[in-house]
Amino acid sequence: MRLDKFLKVSRIIKRRSVAKEAGDGGRVTINGKPAKPSSEVKVGDVLEVRFGDKLGRYEVLAVSEHALKAEAGGMYKILSE
């Protein structure tokens, strides 16, 4: 699944356009490597997303095209925020 879509479906970032901007701006890494919005996300990947001064680290537990709000939190595990 594309990085920007995963960030939106999992609700780590609320809008896909904002997720795309974060990827384009170099604020997202996958397994320590800079990621573009079109980068593939797989189960087991570790994402780092920079929100201003904060850095969030997330481990991907599941990849799903659609997720209800209640299920979205189960797509990742928070490693640090």
trRosetta pair geometry for C-beta under 8 A, 3 or more apart (Angstrom, degrees):
i j d omega theta_ij theta_ji phi_ij phi_ji
1 5 5.6 -114 173 84 99 116
1 6 5.0 117 110 -63 120 99
1 9 7.8 -60 172 26 149 142
1 40 7.0 110 53 -151 32 65
1 41 5.3 -39 72 56 85 96
1 63 4.9 -177 2 -168 128 119
1 65 7.3 -165 -108 -87 124 59
2 5 4.4 80 67 13 96 107
2 6 6.8 -164 90 -11 47 86
2 37 6.6 23 172 152 110 68
2 38 5.6 -50 -135 -136 107 42
2 39 7.3 104 -153 62 57 39
2 40 7.1 -54 -94 -98 37 46
2 41 7.3 25 122 6 13 97
3 6 5.8 -57 -146 35 29 111
3 7 6.4 28 159 -18 65 106
3 19 7.3 -170 127 163 77 110
3 23 5.7 122 100 -94 131 137
3 28 6.5 135 170 129 137 148
3 30 6.9 -113 -100 -55 125 126
3 35 5.4 141 -90 149 163 128
3 36 7.2 150 31 94 139 42
3 37 5.6 -141 70 -153 103 34
3 38 7.1 -3 22 42 96 8
3 39 4.6 33 -29 62 125 88
3 40 7.6 -80 -42 -46 79 4
3 41 5.4 123 -93 -43 60 109
3 47 7.9 147 -143 -117 101 125
4 7 5.9 -54 -149 35 31 111
4 8 6.6 26 154 -14 63 109
4 16 5.4 76 155 -163 103 82
4 19 4.2 136 -147 114 72 112
4 20 4.6 25 -121 -73 144 70
4 23 5.9 -86 -68 -6 93 142
4 37 3.9 16 -39 -160 120 98
4 38 7.6 -11 4 -62 107 40
5 8 5.8 -60 -150 40 33 109
5 9 6.0 25 158 -15 71 110
5 16 6.6 9 -94 -122 50 117
5 19 7.8 173 -38 103 19 153
6 9 6.0 -57 -136 41 28 104
6 10 5.8 16 167 -7 66 115
6 12 8.0 14 127 21 75 122
6 41 4.4 -26 -27 44 163 157
6 60 7.3 -24 -174 -116 142 124
6 63 6.7 -50 -110 -128 112 89
6 75 7.7 -171 -165 155 86 136
7 10 6.3 -61 -137 47 21 103
7 12 4.9 -81 -151 63 72 108
7 13 4.3 15 155 30 112 107
7 16 7.7 132 77 -116 93 55
7 19 3.9 159 82 -128 132 130
7 22 7.4 -148 173 58 172 138
7 28 7.6 -77 -70 -112 143 149
7 47 7.9 -177 -84 -180 94 160
7 49 7.3 124 -122 -95 124 144
8 11 7.3 21 176 -77 31 40
8 13 6.3 -48 -78 82 55 84
8 14 7.4 27 -132 149 69 17
8 15 6.6 -15 -115 168 107 14
8 16 4.2 -20 -65 -76 152 76
8 19 5.3 -105 -48 -10 87 149
9 64 6.6 -160 152 83 139 76
9 65 7.1 -141 -113 171 156 22
9 66 6.7 -126 -139 -117 118 24
9 67 5.3 98 170 20 93 105
9 72 6.9 -165 146 -123 56 99
9 75 7.1 130 113 -83 94 174
10 67 6.9 39 -91 47 43 150
10 72 5.3 137 -158 -172 37 89
10 73 8.0 107 -171 -85 78 24
10 75 4.2 -125 -112 81 102 138
10 76 5.5 54 -165 -9 142 118
11 14 6.6 25 -148 -98 71 55
11 67 8.0 -115 -13 88 99 118
11 69 7.0 63 -52 -132 157 68
11 72 4.3 47 12 157 117 152
11 73 7.7 -43 60 -61 118 61
12 19 8.0 89 79 -103 93 112
12 47 7.7 16 -169 101 176 145
12 49 6.4 136 154 4 127 164
12 56 7.3 177 -163 111 111 147
12 58 6.4 -84 -106 -27 140 166
12 76 6.8 16 -64 31 118 158
13 18 5.3 -152 172 99 118 107
13 19 4.4 151 83 -77 141 88
13 22 6.5 -136 -91 -1 160 148
13 49 7.3 -148 -48 -163 109 152
14 18 6.7 33 60 42 72 141
15 18 4.4 86 69 7 95 104
15 19 6.9 -160 96 -7 49 85
16 19 5.3 -52 -147 38 38 116
16 20 6.2 43 152 -23 68 102
17 20 5.6 -48 -148 33 32 114
17 21 6.6 34 151 -18 62 103
18 21 5.6 -51 -149 36 34 113
18 22 6.5 39 150 -23 65 102
19 22 5.6 -51 -150 32 32 114
19 23 6.6 31 152 -16 63 104
19 37 6.8 112 125 -126 82 102
20 23 5.8 -56 -152 37 32 110
20 24 6.2 29 153 -16 66 109
20 37 4.4 20 -128 -105 68 152
21 24 5.6 -55 -142 41 32 110
21 25 5.9 26 158 -16 66 114
22 25 5.9 -62 -142 43 25 107
22 27 4.5 -84 -165 68 78 116
22 28 5.3 77 133 -32 101 111
22 49 6.6 13 170 -150 144 98
22 50 7.8 173 -158 57 103 72
23 27 7.5 -85 -66 51 21 75
23 28 5.1 -38 -94 38 63 130
23 35 6.0 -70 -137 109 96 81
23 36 5.4 80 163 -172 114 31
23 37 3.7 153 73 -62 153 68
23 39 7.3 -165 -147 13 129 105
24 36 7.2 46 -85 -144 51 73
24 37 6.4 -12 -44 -25 79 111
26 34 5.6 -29 -139 -142 83 122
27 49 6.5 46 136 -161 91 59
27 50 4.2 -115 -161 53 91 100
27 51 8.0 99 171 -65 132 36
28 34 7.7 93 84 -157 55 56
28 35 4.9 -65 111 61 96 108
28 47 6.6 -21 -164 -166 95 98
28 48 7.0 158 -153 82 45 57
28 49 5.3 -2 -106 -105 83 73
28 50 7.5 -134 -65 16 45 77
29 32 5.7 3 155 -143 132 11
29 33 5.9 151 -161 67 92 27
29 34 5.7 -55 -104 -91 82 34
29 35 5.8 144 -134 -5 26 96
29 47 7.1 155 80 -156 52 49
29 48 4.5 3 51 50 99 105
30 33 6.0 -31 67 61 70 85
30 35 4.4 81 -7 -70 100 135
30 39 5.8 -163 -1 137 145 143
30 41 6.7 -139 -117 -103 134 74
30 45 5.3 -22 -163 -174 98 127
30 46 7.4 136 -162 73 48 49
30 47 5.9 -20 -102 -100 65 69
31 45 5.8 -88 -42 -148 96 79
31 46 5.6 101 -87 46 54 85
32 46 7.7 31 -29 80 72 112
32 48 7.6 57 -86 2 41 130
35 39 4.1 -92 -161 22 96 159
35 47 7.8 -52 15 -129 156 87
36 39 5.2 130 55 -33 66 93
41 45 5.6 -126 -155 46 70 152
41 47 7.3 -5 -126 -68 119 121
41 60 5.8 168 171 -94 104 159
41 63 6.4 162 104 -105 95 122
42 45 5.4 110 59 -29 65 111
42 60 6.8 135 97 90 32 146
42 63 6.9 -59 -134 -36 33 144
43 60 5.5 -137 -123 116 36 100
43 61 6.6 15 -142 180 91 18
43 62 6.5 14 -101 -97 108 27
43 63 6.0 -114 -54 -12 81 100
44 59 7.3 -25 -149 -172 26 94
44 60 6.4 -31 30 69 24 93
45 59 7.5 165 87 -152 40 53
45 60 4.7 25 53 17 84 126
46 57 6.4 -2 -179 -172 101 96
46 58 7.2 160 -157 82 55 41
46 59 5.4 -27 -101 -97 73 69
46 60 7.7 -135 -74 1 27 80
46 79 6.9 7 -144 -11 107 154
47 57 7.2 162 85 -153 51 46
47 58 4.7 -13 59 62 99 94
47 59 7.8 -180 18 -84 74 20
47 60 6.7 79 -16 -45 107 96
47 76 7.6 -48 33 -134 120 137
48 55 6.1 -5 -170 -176 100 101
48 56 7.1 159 -154 83 49 49
48 57 5.3 -15 -100 -100 77 75
48 58 7.9 174 -79 21 32 69
49 55 7.4 156 78 -158 40 53
49 56 4.8 -15 60 61 91 101
49 58 7.2 9 3 6 108 113
50 54 7.3 155 -158 87 52 49
50 55 5.4 -23 -102 -103 70 74
50 56 7.8 -173 -82 21 22 72
51 54 4.7 -14 68 68 93 101
51 55 7.7 179 25 -84 70 25
51 56 6.4 38 -2 -10 111 109
54 81 6.7 9 178 173 122 68
55 80 7.4 18 100 105 86 107
56 78 7.3 -63 -165 -139 97 92
56 80 7.1 -171 -145 95 40 60
56 81 4.9 7 -112 -117 84 72
57 78 7.5 100 80 -169 61 54
57 79 4.0 -59 107 69 107 113
57 80 4.6 36 33 43 111 86
57 81 7.7 -134 28 -66 64 46
58 76 4.4 8 179 175 116 133
58 77 6.8 150 -160 70 65 42
58 78 6.0 -36 -104 -104 77 47
58 79 6.4 -164 -88 7 20 91
59 76 6.3 152 74 -161 44 74
59 77 4.6 -12 56 55 101 98
59 79 5.8 93 -24 -48 94 111
60 63 6.7 22 175 -62 122 88
60 75 7.1 -29 -150 157 68 76
60 76 5.7 -40 -106 -103 42 85
61 74 6.7 -97 85 163 134 58
61 75 6.1 172 58 176 88 25
61 76 5.8 177 9 -99 91 23
61 77 5.7 89 -45 -23 119 92
62 74 6.4 11 25 126 133 84
62 75 4.8 -98 66 -125 89 61
63 75 7.3 88 -87 -155 30 104
64 67 5.1 99 87 -61 128 100
64 71 7.7 -35 61 132 159 126
64 75 6.5 -114 22 -103 102 117
67 71 4.6 -133 -168 94 94 107
67 72 4.7 128 118 -83 127 67
67 74 8.0 -161 -155 55 134 91
67 75 6.2 -74 -78 -47 169 129
68 71 4.7 80 55 14 80 105
68 72 7.1 -126 93 -30 38 83
69 72 5.7 -37 -149 2 32 120
70 73 7.7 -56 177 19 33 102
71 74 5.5 -58 -170 33 59 116
71 75 7.4 70 140 -37 76 93
72 75 5.9 -42 -167 6 45 117
73 76 7.5 -90 -167 52 39 73
78 81 5.9 -20 -169 -39 123 107
